[in-house]
Amino acid sequence: MQMTRLELYNRVCHQPLSKVAPELGVSGTALAAICKRYQVPYPGSGYWTRKSLGLPAELPPLPEGPDEAIEVIPSVAKPRKKRTPEEGFSRKTRPIAKAHRPARHPVLFGVEEHFRKTRDVENGEFLRPYKRILPDLISSETALLRALSIANDLYLALAEQGYRVHIAQAAENLHRIHVREQEVERKDRRYGRYSSGHIWAPDRPTVFYIGTVPIGLALTEMTERVTMRYFNGDYHREDIALIRSARAWQLTHSWTTEQDIPCGRFRIVAYSPKKGVDWSVSWQETEQQLLGTLIPRIVETLRASKNNLRRLMDAEDAAEVKRKKEWEEQWERYERQEDARKTAQALTDSRQQLAEIIERWGRAVIVERFFADAEERLKSTNNERRQRLEERLTLAREMMEGVDPLDFIEKWLAPDERHRSKFP
């Protein structure tokens, strides 16, 4: 069967290779080799998965090339030799196939779309997705697919050992530690525009359990310190072709600064998410060694760290019990001191109130004597003056309080009424 490159391109973009190959009478591997030979790109499995889920997916463009005829020769299956009954019984038992390893870990299903729904970020900054409950991955947009691939390989390698990687639930009371992003640790930090960039972090850690021991996992793209030049209204790396090809007069009103930007290399950090347990270990890739080659060693190291982590957790539990007991004792001492202070204050306030009541009663008695003397003198006055003064004396009496000591003592608060001690 003969067809052009465009016809072959249209067929492999319309259906997966596994469906197009049988129609052409060849295997999927043979069809893939033909496409590679004639530079005909075809979408991978991720494209068909995204399309089946109704997500946007882009087709690879057809590069320019000679418009030559492609001949696809159907493969002829070789006749199968019949076996005698004796040969059939003597066949060796076929070994049991290993369990199929899934292509994508369940924790990573659909997370790519959430990572790409991000807040506005400048060039040279990490993604800052709106969703906060996501796997612990820190990455720039250009390195996101590789970050997901590394995380997927690590999670699947742990799953093969029987460890379930998941996002911690709130009831587990586990905490994420601060993950450093600099490839080479420095005293200063110059990430983001004006060295004040904020790096997104999930609300809950990504963890797995070895027995009852939790271990947190974080994957972060690292940053490197590079020289940035301000040119044409934006900052660019000093070593890119745009800056190197600029004329001297174009750089007249230009300046440089240093900034920490994502470098495309990653670091895996394993840590104890239990509060108070200070334990962490990290692995980072270099230009000579990729992080994916370290995953078997990472899994083995984490499995071997179970006993050490268990001892640290037990020590922290014992220390927490001791701290709680000391805090309770300290709080009891504080309550006793506060109770004694309030008891003494209640006694002082009661004495002061009683003294004020007695003083007020003494002033009231003097006033009462004044009114009694005035009433006595009123008897010896003439009728016209007596009638006028009686009204004024009545009004004056109504303005003053009584002189009954029981009324005064009834308003007094005893010390026990002010504060009743909780301690004997």
SETISE-844990 format. One line per field, with one value per residue: residue in three letters; x, y, z of N, C-alpha, C in turn; residue number from 0. Coordinates in steps of 0.02 Angstrom, whole numbers. Layout:
<atoms>
residuo (ALA ...)
nc1 (X ...)
nc2 (Y ...)
nc3 (Z ...)
cac1 (X ...)
cac2 (Y ...)
cac3 (Z ...)
cc1 (X ...)
cc2 (Y ...)
cc3 (Z ...)
num (NUM ...)
</atoms>
This chain:
<atoms>
residuo (MET GLN MET THR ARG LEU GLU LEU TYR ASN ARG VAL CYS HIS GLN PRO LEU SER LYS VAL ALA PRO GLU LEU GLY VAL SER GLY THR ALA LEU ALA ALA ILE CYS LYS ARG TYR GLN VAL PRO TYR PRO GLY SER GLY TYR TRP THR ARG LYS SER LEU GLY LEU PRO ALA GLU LEU PRO PRO LEU PRO GLU GLY PRO ASP GLU ALA ILE GLU VAL ILE PRO SER VAL ALA LYS PRO ARG LYS LYS ARG THR PRO GLU GLU GLY PHE SER ARG LYS THR ARG PRO ILE ALA LYS ALA HIS ARG PRO ALA ARG HIS PRO VAL LEU PHE GLY VAL GLU GLU HIS PHE ARG LYS THR ARG ASP VAL GLU ASN GLY GLU PHE LEU ARG PRO TYR LYS ARG ILE LEU PRO ASP LEU ILE SER SER GLU THR ALA LEU LEU ARG ALA LEU SER ILE ALA ASN ASP LEU TYR LEU ALA LEU ALA GLU GLN GLY TYR ARG VAL HIS ILE ALA GLN ALA ALA GLU ASN LEU HIS ARG ILE HIS VAL ARG GLU GLN GLU VAL GLU ARG LYS ASP ARG ARG TYR GLY ARG TYR SER SER GLY HIS ILE TRP ALA PRO ASP ARG PRO THR VAL PHE TYR ILE GLY THR VAL PRO ILE GLY LEU ALA LEU THR GLU MET THR GLU ARG VAL THR MET ARG TYR PHE ASN GLY ASP TYR HIS ARG GLU ASP ILE ALA LEU ILE ARG SER ALA ARG ALA TRP GLN LEU THR HIS SER TRP THR THR GLU GLN ASP ILE PRO CYS GLY ARG PHE ARG ILE VAL ALA TYR SER PRO LYS LYS GLY VAL ASP TRP SER VAL SER TRP GLN GLU THR GLU GLN GLN LEU LEU GLY THR LEU ILE PRO ARG ILE VAL GLU THR LEU ARG ALA SER LYS ASN ASN LEU ARG ARG LEU MET ASP ALA GLU ASP ALA ALA GLU VAL LYS ARG LYS LYS GLU TRP GLU GLU GLN TRP GLU ARG TYR GLU ARG GLN GLU ASP ALA ARG LYS THR ALA GLN ALA LEU THR ASP SER ARG GLN GLN LEU ALA GLU ILE ILE GLU ARG TRP GLY ARG ALA VAL ILE VAL GLU ARG PHE PHE ALA ASP ALA GLU GLU ARG LEU LYS SER THR ASN ASN GLU ARG ARG GLN ARG LEU GLU GLU ARG LEU THR LEU ALA ARG GLU MET MET GLU GLY VAL ASP PRO LEU ASP PHE ILE GLU LYS TRP LEU ALA PRO ASP GLU ARG HIS ARG SER LYS PHE PRO)
nc1 (43 29 59 56 162 81 -44 -17 15 -109 -184 -122 -141 -275 -314 -252 -89 -103 -225 -220 -115 -159 -251 -169 -101 16 125 114 240 315 247 274 412 414 354 451 558 517 497 372 273 183 47 71 29 -18 -86 -202 -261 -291 -378 -483 -532 -586 -504 -401 -288 -138 -88 62 155 172 329 423 463 522 402 374 325 261 284 195 218 124 146 178 110 198 171 108 187 120 103 146 52 141 242 168 136 262 300 369 313 238 311 240 168 227 146 52 122 57 39 30 37 -95 -107 -65 -158 -236 -174 -92 -166 -214 -95 -59 -157 -125 -71 -21 144 313 441 556 511 431 284 126 -2 -182 -252 -232 -218 -124 -6 160 248 364 389 443 354 408 475 380 320 427 448 329 350 465 414 312 385 452 346 282 386 394 266 277 350 256 214 102 83 16 -85 -79 -207 -309 -337 -227 -131 -5 142 214 383 495 559 712 760 874 1008 1144 1181 1161 1198 1117 960 891 773 647 566 645 699 603 517 380 362 258 174 105 -45 -51 59 140 142 201 186 292 259 207 269 276 330 377 371 449 467 567 608 768 854 969 1103 1108 1163 1066 1007 940 840 759 643 627 693 828 923 1100 1175 1105 1062 999 1048 1186 1200 1168 1197 1326 1276 1144 1143 1161 1074 1059 1068 1135 1090 1087 1003 902 850 742 827 806 850 823 774 750 670 660 575 533 367 311 280 411 507 660 717 783 824 906 914 994 1000 1130 1220 1285 1225 1065 911 820 894 932 826 802 902 858 735 779 858 762 682 773 784 685 694 778 702 591 645 676 548 487 567 531 395 406 472 373 272 337 356 223 182 266 218 86 111 174 70 -22 48 47 -92 -118 -41 -105 -233 -207 -166 -286 -368 -305 -320 -460 -486 -421 -495 -622 -601 -566 -685 -773 -718 -742 -881 -910 -857 -939 -1060 -1033 -1026 -1156 -1224 -1187 -1250 -1381 -1393 -1386 -1507 -1597 -1572 -1608 -1747 -1787 -1760 -1848 -1970 -1981 -2001 -2097 -2261 -2269 -2134 -2100 -2181 -2124 -1990 -2006 -2043 -1925 -1837 -1887 -1864 -1724 -1695 -1738 -1639 -1528 -1448 -1505 -1478 -1470 -1375 -1387 -1430 -1316 -1222 -1277 -1243 -1113 -978 -920 -756 -763 -871 -823 -715 -697 -594 -513 -428 -377)
nc2 (-59 110 279 457 567 659 595 483 548 609 494 432 532 533 412 301 220 85 52 95 21 -120 -101 -71 -185 -212 -218 -123 -79 -87 8 123 131 157 284 356 345 418 542 573 635 571 571 535 417 497 600 539 497 619 670 580 612 732 842 982 955 954 926 857 956 931 914 998 912 799 760 615 450 333 168 41 -114 -254 -366 -541 -671 -805 -978 -1077 -1208 -1367 -1453 -1612 -1726 -1776 -1680 -1573 -1606 -1604 -1474 -1332 -1257 -1100 -954 -859 -706 -545 -426 -298 -141 16 156 285 355 347 464 565 585 693 808 891 986 1065 1118 1199 1295 1433 1571 1734 1733 1787 1783 1653 1606 1496 1392 1442 1374 1389 1294 1213 1090 980 862 867 958 1066 1171 1248 1310 1261 1146 1064 943 854 855 794 669 621 618 525 408 389 374 260 167 159 110 -19 -79 -92 23 151 298 455 603 686 672 788 742 665 746 793 880 992 1024 1165 1179 1195 1285 1322 1272 1279 1315 1475 1624 1733 1768 1777 1763 1783 1935 2081 2012 1961 1856 1739 1571 1441 1322 1164 1140 1025 889 771 601 439 279 178 41 100 218 379 460 605 672 776 860 967 1088 1154 1311 1420 1539 1672 1795 1931 2038 2197 2234 2302 2329 2220 2085 1981 1830 1844 1764 1726 1717 1833 1939 1926 1954 2086 2258 2376 2506 2478 2432 2540 2604 2502 2378 2263 2127 2008 1852 1720 1585 1454 1304 1187 1068 943 911 789 777 694 681 694 708 723 828 906 809 807 767 735 700 718 711 763 803 812 886 779 665 602 623 519 401 380 335 194 182 281 231 116 175 247 142 80 173 162 108 200 317 277 270 405 460 397 451 585 576 539 652 746 707 735 874 914 877 961 1084 1078 1074 1197 1281 1253 1306 1439 1464 1446 1551 1659 1642 1663 1797 1857 1827 1899 2027 2037 2041 2161 2252 2237 2284 2417 2461 2449 2542 2658 2656 2674 2800 2876 2855 2922 3055 3066 3060 3181 3268 3233 3277 3413 3436 3399 3497 3608 3585 3595 3729 3783 3779 3888 3998 4123 4100 4125 4121 3994 3908 3928 3885 3754 3687 3701 3633 3504 3474 3476 3369 3261 3256 3206 3055 2916 2883 2761 2634 2501 2505 2550 2448 2345 2360 2323 2217 2062 1980 1843 1853 1927 1851 1679 1559 1427 1337 1250)
nc3 (0 -44 5 38 138 203 201 280 398 429 455 568 659 674 730 860 849 875 821 689 633 618 514 408 396 469 614 769 811 693 615 688 668 530 527 596 508 396 450 509 627 769 887 1061 1195 1296 1232 1180 1297 1362 1268 1275 1399 1378 1384 1333 1198 1104 936 865 751 572 505 374 223 93 -31 -46 -100 15 50 120 172 199 334 329 415 488 458 589 670 697 850 916 1022 1119 1121 1165 1298 1351 1355 1435 1585 1573 1640 1774 1737 1782 1890 1812 1791 1829 1717 1767 1928 2050 2131 2050 1951 1841 1895 1823 1751 1857 1908 1802 1805 1861 1966 1908 1851 1844 1715 1742 1866 1986 1962 2028 2079 2098 2171 2327 2386 2331 2256 2325 2235 2165 2035 1881 1736 1616 1656 1708 1658 1666 1804 1848 1791 1861 1991 1972 1940 2062 2155 2104 2117 2256 2280 2226 2325 2421 2485 2511 2432 2470 2489 2640 2763 2856 2984 3015 3067 3021 2966 2846 2805 2784 2624 2548 2404 2335 2232 2264 2424 2493 2587 2562 2478 2319 2246 2124 2063 2115 2220 2307 2290 2304 2345 2299 2403 2453 2554 2629 2674 2563 2589 2645 2727 2824 2895 3044 3035 2976 2826 2745 2578 2460 2307 2221 2101 2076 2105 2022 2034 1928 1807 1763 1635 1607 1473 1336 1411 1498 1602 1556 1537 1546 1463 1348 1172 1126 1206 1190 1056 1046 1002 1051 1070 1094 1222 1301 1394 1492 1622 1744 1853 1988 2003 2070 1980 1914 1872 1803 1855 1982 2154 2277 2430 2579 2733 2909 2945 3068 3202 3287 3268 3205 3063 2907 2736 2581 2401 2256 2084 1960 1821 1770 1824 1823 1914 1908 1900 2028 2101 2140 2241 2327 2373 2441 2541 2613 2660 2745 2844 2937 3071 3136 3125 3199 3327 3347 3343 3453 3555 3542 3574 3710 3757 3730 3818 3938 3924 3922 4051 4129 4085 4133 4271 4285 4246 4349 4458 4420 4423 4559 4614 4554 4608 4744 4736 4693 4802 4905 4851 4850 4989 5022 4944 5003 5133 5104 5044 5153 5241 5168 5167 5303 5319 5234 5299 5417 5370 5328 5451 5509 5420 5448 5580 5555 5485 5586 5684 5610 5594 5724 5756 5667 5726 5807 5725 5632 5556 5416 5370 5416 5338 5210 5228 5268 5151 5076 5158 5150 5015 5017 5103 5024 4929 4994 5056 5159 5336 5395 5462 5423 5292 5231 5260 5191 5058 5054 5002 5046 5066 5018 4935 4831 4778 4767 4827 4737 4789 4940)
cac1 (0 68 26 102 176 23 -96 2 9 -180 -210 -96 -169 -346 -321 -188 -52 -128 -284 -202 -70 -194 -283 -117 -72 82 122 122 311 336 219 312 477 402 343 515 602 495 487 300 259 117 35 83 -28 -46 -133 -267 -292 -320 -435 -539 -558 -614 -456 -368 -226 -111 -55 128 151 209 385 431 504 507 337 386 275 280 256 185 212 95 187 145 121 226 126 127 198 78 140 119 31 198 275 125 143 330 314 382 261 254 316 185 185 227 88 60 137 18 78 26 17 -161 -102 -48 -211 -267 -142 -58 -210 -217 -32 -56 -202 -82 -70 27 213 361 489 605 480 395 212 90 -72 -234 -270 -182 -210 -94 58 213 292 379 419 426 310 446 499 325 311 481 435 278 380 507 370 277 432 466 285 271 437 373 206 299 373 198 203 51 96 -46 -85 -99 -271 -304 -338 -163 -91 64 161 265 439 517 605 756 759 938 1052 1202 1156 1192 1173 1063 911 872 723 591 580 666 720 549 469 348 359 197 182 38 -68 -39 117 134 175 188 200 328 229 172 314 261 386 354 409 443 508 573 658 815 871 1039 1116 1129 1164 1010 1016 878 846 694 587 621 757 846 988 1156 1208 1063 1083 972 1092 1253 1200 1149 1250 1347 1232 1080 1151 1180 1031 1047 1106 1131 1079 1090 937 896 796 741 882 787 873 776 796 700 680 619 579 483 313 288 305 461 558 704 751 772 878 890 954 985 1034 1181 1222 1312 1183 995 879 785 938 943 764 810 940 816 686 814 878 702 661 821 781 626 710 804 645 549 677 668 478 476 599 490 334 424 485 309 238 373 340 153 179 297 173 30 135 185 4 -51 81 21 -160 -114 -17 -158 -287 -185 -168 -355 -394 -279 -351 -529 -484 -404 -552 -677 -583 -570 -756 -802 -695 -777 -951 -913 -845 -999 -1111 -1016 -1047 -1229 -1247 -1178 -1304 -1443 -1393 -1402 -1580 -1633 -1565 -1648 -1817 -1798 -1762 -1905 -2029 -1985 -2008 -2166 -2295 -2252 -2066 -2099 -2208 -2077 -1930 -2023 -2039 -1854 -1805 -1910 -1827 -1654 -1692 -1745 -1575 -1477 -1462 -1525 -1425 -1477 -1314 -1401 -1431 -1246 -1187 -1308 -1208 -1043 -962 -870 -703 -785 -917 -783 -676 -697 -533 -520 -380 -387)
cac2 (0 171 340 513 582 693 546 444 593 616 431 420 584 520 354 278 172 17 40 107 -32 -178 -83 -72 -252 -214 -212 -55 -63 -76 72 176 136 191 355 386 347 470 603 585 631 545 585 480 393 552 639 504 498 685 679 540 645 796 895 1008 920 979 878 878 979 892 955 998 857 780 729 550 398 286 101 1 -184 -295 -423 -606 -713 -870 -1033 -1106 -1281 -1405 -1493 -1678 -1730 -1785 -1616 -1529 -1622 -1590 -1402 -1305 -1212 -1029 -918 -813 -638 -497 -381 -240 -78 69 209 345 343 379 530 614 590 759 864 936 1042 1109 1155 1250 1349 1465 1644 1765 1727 1818 1736 1631 1592 1433 1395 1454 1355 1411 1238 1207 1020 947 830 914 968 1135 1169 1299 1283 1223 1082 1030 873 813 847 742 604 599 600 463 352 379 348 191 125 147 67 -87 -105 -97 86 191 371 492 670 676 698 835 706 634 795 793 947 997 1066 1212 1146 1244 1277 1340 1216 1292 1354 1540 1662 1776 1738 1826 1731 1826 2005 2120 1965 1953 1809 1691 1504 1404 1259 1135 1145 961 854 707 555 367 248 115 18 156 276 420 495 654 677 839 865 1036 1110 1198 1375 1437 1611 1693 1867 1953 2105 2233 2249 2308 2329 2159 2055 1921 1801 1875 1719 1705 1745 1901 1987 1922 1982 2157 2306 2414 2563 2454 2419 2603 2613 2435 2361 2192 2108 1935 1825 1647 1563 1381 1281 1125 1009 932 884 751 784 652 711 671 757 727 889 896 760 841 717 743 679 743 689 811 781 856 881 713 611 620 601 456 344 373 314 131 195 321 186 73 216 262 81 66 225 152 100 264 363 254 291 478 474 377 501 645 563 543 723 782 692 772 945 924 874 1022 1139 1073 1096 1270 1313 1248 1356 1505 1471 1456 1619 1705 1636 1698 1869 1880 1823 1957 2086 2039 2063 2232 2290 2235 2330 2485 2478 2457 2607 2710 2656 2705 2872 2905 2855 2977 3118 3067 3076 3254 3300 3221 3324 3480 3440 3396 3563 3654 3574 3620 3802 3803 3784 3955 4050 4142 4053 4135 4096 3922 3873 3931 3846 3682 3660 3697 3581 3440 3462 3461 3301 3213 3253 3171 2985 2902 2875 2696 2595 2437 2517 2556 2383 2299 2369 2302 2150 2027 1951 1782 1871 1953 1796 1618 1522 1358 1295 1255)
cac3 (0 -49 27 48 208 231 213 339 456 446 483 636 703 682 774 888 808 887 779 619 610 590 451 357 394 502 686 792 812 624 592 722 633 466 541 615 449 350 490 517 699 789 958 1107 1233 1336 1191 1175 1364 1374 1223 1301 1459 1358 1399 1273 1180 1042 891 841 680 521 479 302 198 23 -40 -79 -86 68 36 180 151 253 357 321 475 474 480 653 667 744 898 931 1092 1164 1129 1204 1369 1374 1356 1502 1610 1562 1704 1790 1719 1837 1891 1768 1825 1797 1685 1807 1997 2062 2161 1999 1901 1832 1931 1776 1737 1915 1912 1750 1824 1910 1970 1862 1873 1799 1686 1791 1930 1990 1957 2091 2065 2145 2213 2379 2405 2274 2273 2343 2178 2151 1968 1833 1684 1565 1684 1744 1636 1694 1875 1856 1774 1916 2047 1955 1948 2133 2188 2082 2148 2325 2278 2215 2390 2466 2521 2477 2433 2469 2520 2709 2785 2912 3047 3029 3105 2995 2945 2794 2825 2732 2576 2517 2332 2304 2216 2307 2480 2501 2644 2539 2433 2269 2202 2104 2048 2173 2272 2356 2262 2349 2316 2318 2439 2467 2623 2665 2646 2528 2636 2643 2791 2830 2958 3075 3031 2917 2794 2696 2515 2423 2247 2202 2052 2111 2073 2016 2033 1860 1794 1721 1607 1588 1402 1303 1458 1538 1621 1519 1555 1511 1416 1292 1108 1119 1239 1161 988 1048 989 1110 1081 1121 1293 1335 1453 1518 1682 1762 1923 1999 2022 2075 1936 1907 1829 1768 1893 2036 2218 2316 2502 2624 2799 2956 2952 3138 3233 3340 3247 3158 3021 2835 2692 2514 2344 2202 2023 1931 1749 1753 1850 1828 1976 1898 1912 2101 2135 2179 2301 2372 2404 2488 2598 2653 2694 2798 2895 2979 3142 3163 3132 3253 3389 3354 3359 3523 3597 3540 3613 3781 3772 3729 3882 3990 3917 3942 4124 4154 4071 4180 4337 4283 4245 4416 4501 4401 4448 4632 4627 4534 4656 4805 4723 4691 4870 4941 4824 4874 5059 5022 4917 5052 5187 5080 5036 5219 5268 5132 5190 5370 5311 5205 5352 5463 5340 5328 5519 5518 5383 5485 5637 5528 5473 5651 5716 5571 5610 5792 5752 5627 5769 5839 5675 5618 5511 5345 5358 5430 5280 5154 5244 5271 5083 5056 5198 5122 4953 5034 5130 4970 4892 5033 5070 5227 5386 5426 5451 5389 5220 5207 5263 5143 4995 5062 4976 5086 5024 4984 4882 4776 4748 4806 4811 4714 4826 5012)
cc1 (44 25 78 113 115 -33 -80 -4 -64 -208 -187 -120 -244 -360 -254 -156 -79 -189 -268 -161 -107 -228 -233 -83 -3 71 131 195 337 310 256 380 470 393 409 560 583 477 413 284 189 109 46 20 -60 -97 -202 -301 -326 -381 -495 -571 -588 -569 -423 -302 -204 -78 14 125 193 266 389 477 485 441 344 333 303 245 255 171 183 140 145 162 147 179 153 131 156 121 106 96 88 234 234 131 212 346 323 324 282 258 259 208 181 165 102 70 98 63 81 2 -50 -157 -93 -101 -239 -233 -109 -101 -213 -152 -29 -106 -169 -93 -17 97 258 404 541 576 442 319 181 16 -120 -252 -214 -172 -190 -32 113 264 302 417 400 383 348 467 443 318 366 472 382 305 424 464 334 322 445 405 272 323 421 312 226 326 317 184 155 66 29 -36 -115 -168 -261 -301 -272 -116 -18 79 216 321 454 570 646 761 826 981 1116 1179 1197 1161 1115 1018 887 823 668 613 592 682 666 496 443 342 298 216 113 20 -53 20 97 174 162 210 241 306 186 214 298 325 356 400 395 490 509 625 704 826 946 1047 1144 1127 1108 1023 948 885 776 636 579 691 767 913 1043 1184 1165 1084 1058 1018 1161 1256 1183 1210 1266 1300 1164 1083 1170 1140 1011 1089 1095 1118 1083 1023 941 837 799 792 864 811 833 810 737 718 632 629 526 429 285 320 354 516 598 744 733 833 858 938 942 1027 1084 1178 1248 1267 1112 964 844 829 950 882 771 849 899 767 720 835 819 679 708 817 723 644 735 747 600 578 669 596 461 506 559 426 348 437 421 270 271 357 269 146 209 251 113 51 145 118 -30 -19 56 -49 -162 -92 -72 -217 -269 -187 -240 -387 -371 -310 -423 -532 -469 -463 -610 -662 -590 -643 -789 -782 -732 -850 -957 -902 -906 -1055 -1098 -1037 -1123 -1257 -1241 -1234 -1370 -1449 -1411 -1476 -1619 -1630 -1607 -1722 -1834 -1803 -1823 -1968 -2038 -1991 -2082 -2195 -2274 -2183 -2062 -2124 -2159 -2016 -1945 -2019 -1967 -1819 -1825 -1871 -1753 -1647 -1696 -1680 -1522 -1499 -1478 -1465 -1429 -1414 -1327 -1405 -1360 -1212 -1215 -1273 -1136 -1034 -906 -816 -725 -835 -881 -744 -676 -638 -549 -475 -391 -336)
cc2 (62 231 394 524 615 644 503 485 600 552 420 473 574 462 335 227 101 0 50 49 -93 -163 -85 -139 -257 -209 -139 -33 -47 -9 130 186 171 266 390 394 405 535 622 579 603 558 523 462 448 594 605 501 564 696 640 572 713 855 920 972 944 924 903 899 935 935 950 941 841 743 664 500 350 220 62 -70 -225 -354 -487 -649 -782 -925 -1065 -1182 -1315 -1450 -1561 -1679 -1738 -1719 -1568 -1541 -1604 -1516 -1378 -1258 -1140 -993 -869 -742 -593 -451 -319 -177 -22 123 272 328 378 449 584 621 661 817 913 997 1090 1149 1210 1307 1389 1541 1670 1758 1760 1764 1718 1621 1525 1445 1405 1438 1380 1356 1225 1135 982 909 883 919 1043 1137 1231 1268 1240 1154 1043 957 829 804 793 673 577 578 535 403 337 348 276 143 110 101 -6 -120 -109 -33 129 265 407 561 662 706 744 799 673 681 793 861 944 1043 1115 1178 1200 1231 1292 1278 1220 1339 1419 1575 1707 1739 1792 1795 1781 1897 2043 2075 1955 1904 1759 1624 1467 1341 1231 1142 1082 925 792 656 483 339 185 85 75 220 316 454 542 656 744 837 938 1046 1160 1262 1384 1513 1630 1769 1884 2024 2134 2257 2249 2300 2267 2133 1990 1895 1832 1831 1697 1743 1817 1953 1986 1954 2057 2201 2345 2472 2542 2442 2481 2612 2544 2423 2288 2184 2033 1911 1749 1625 1487 1358 1217 1062 1005 903 848 758 738 677 680 724 763 787 873 848 792 788 731 720 699 714 740 789 834 849 813 656 635 590 534 395 332 344 247 142 235 276 142 113 231 200 66 116 215 149 164 314 343 274 367 495 455 427 565 636 568 616 763 769 731 847 959 924 938 1082 1138 1095 1171 1307 1309 1298 1426 1515 1482 1527 1670 1702 1671 1773 1895 1878 1883 2022 2094 2064 2138 2275 2292 2283 2403 2506 2490 2524 2664 2714 2690 2780 2906 2909 2911 3044 3124 3084 3151 3291 3293 3267 3394 3487 3439 3464 3615 3647 3601 3696 3826 3813 3854 4012 4066 4097 4061 4108 4020 3883 3872 3887 3772 3650 3651 3642 3511 3423 3444 3391 3248 3205 3212 3100 2975 2892 2808 2655 2529 2446 2521 2487 2333 2303 2345 2230 2121 1997 1889 1797 1899 1897 1737 1574 1451 1310 1304 1304)
cc3 (0 -27 35 122 240 246 274 403 478 478 554 685 715 730 802 841 815 844 704 592 583 524 393 352 424 577 706 793 742 598 625 688 566 476 558 554 403 387 492 592 713 864 1001 1146 1275 1298 1190 1243 1378 1330 1248 1362 1442 1373 1335 1261 1112 1002 872 769 635 494 403 281 126 19 -80 -58 -34 54 101 158 209 270 352 381 454 498 543 647 720 788 907 1004 1140 1176 1171 1278 1396 1376 1428 1521 1601 1629 1712 1776 1780 1832 1848 1808 1792 1769 1728 1877 2011 2091 2108 1944 1899 1864 1883 1762 1795 1923 1860 1761 1880 1913 1921 1891 1820 1767 1738 1860 1927 1982 2026 2081 2118 2194 2263 2403 2343 2297 2281 2287 2168 2085 1929 1778 1633 1591 1717 1723 1663 1769 1888 1840 1830 1975 2033 1964 2022 2168 2168 2111 2220 2328 2267 2278 2441 2504 2480 2486 2427 2499 2590 2723 2845 2979 3064 3067 3086 2963 2891 2818 2769 2689 2542 2443 2299 2292 2257 2362 2487 2561 2624 2490 2385 2219 2187 2090 2112 2233 2325 2331 2313 2312 2344 2356 2454 2541 2663 2633 2608 2567 2614 2710 2781 2897 2985 3072 2969 2892 2742 2636 2482 2364 2225 2148 2087 2072 2072 2011 1964 1856 1745 1698 1588 1517 1371 1351 1500 1554 1582 1545 1513 1456 1357 1230 1100 1148 1206 1091 987 1035 1053 1123 1107 1196 1333 1399 1480 1580 1699 1836 1928 2026 2024 2032 1930 1855 1791 1802 1958 2098 2251 2389 2538 2695 2845 2963 3022 3171 3289 3322 3191 3120 2949 2798 2621 2463 2288 2142 2000 1855 1726 1774 1858 1891 1969 1911 1986 2137 2170 2243 2352 2409 2456 2550 2643 2691 2752 2855 2944 3053 3173 3173 3189 3321 3400 3372 3430 3571 3599 3578 3688 3801 3774 3794 3939 3987 3939 4018 4155 4143 4119 4249 4339 4283 4313 4463 4485 4428 4523 4649 4610 4583 4721 4796 4724 4761 4911 4916 4846 4946 5063 4998 4967 5109 5165 5070 5103 5250 5234 5154 5258 5364 5282 5258 5402 5435 5340 5397 5532 5482 5420 5546 5613 5516 5538 5686 5678 5586 5679 5792 5713 5669 5799 5789 5664 5563 5438 5328 5367 5369 5222 5167 5248 5202 5059 5094 5173 5059 4967 5062 5075 4930 4929 5046 5143 5273 5421 5411 5414 5314 5191 5206 5214 5075 4997 5036 5018 5040 4986 4928 4820 4740 4795 4782 4789 4752 4901 5042)
num (0 1 2 3 4 5 6 7 8 9 10 11 12 13 14 15 16 17 18 19 20 21 22 23 24 25 26 27 28 29 30 31 32 33 34 35 36 37 38 39 40 41 42 43 44 45 46 47 48 49 50 51 52 53 54 55 56 57 58 59 60 61 62 63 64 65 66 67 68 69 70 71 72 73 74 75 76 77 78 79 80 81 82 83 84 85 86 87 88 89 90 91 92 93 94 95 96 97 98 99 100 101 102 103 104 105 106 107 108 109 110 111 112 113 114 115 116 117 118 119 120 121 122 123 124 125 126 127 128 129 130 131 132 133 134 135 136 137 138 139 140 141 142 143 144 145 146 147 148 149 150 151 152 153 154 155 156 157 158 159 160 161 162 163 164 165 166 167 168 169 170 171 172 173 174 175 176 177 178 179 180 181 182 183 184 185 186 187 188 189 190 191 192 193 194 195 196 197 198 199 200 201 202 203 204 205 206 207 208 209 210 211 212 213 214 215 216 217 218 219 220 221 222 223 224 225 226 227 228 229 230 231 232 233 234 235 236 237 238 239 240 241 242 243 244 245 246 247 248 249 250 251 252 253 254 255 256 257 258 259 260 261 262 263 264 265 266 267 268 269 270 271 272 273 274 275 276 277 278 279 280 281 282 283 284 285 286 287 288 289 290 291 292 293 294 295 296 297 298 299 300 301 302 303 304 305 306 307 308 309 310 311 312 313 314 315 316 317 318 319 320 321 322 323 324 325 326 327 328 329 330 331 332 333 334 335 336 337 338 339 340 341 342 343 344 345 346 347 348 349 350 351 352 353 354 355 356 357 358 359 360 361 362 363 364 365 366 367 368 369 370 371 372 373 374 375 376 377 378 379 380 381 382 383 384 385 386 387 388 389 390 391 392 393 394 395 396 397 398 399 400 401 402 403 404 405 406 407 408 409 410 411 412 413 414 415 416 417 418 419 420 421 422 423)
</atoms>
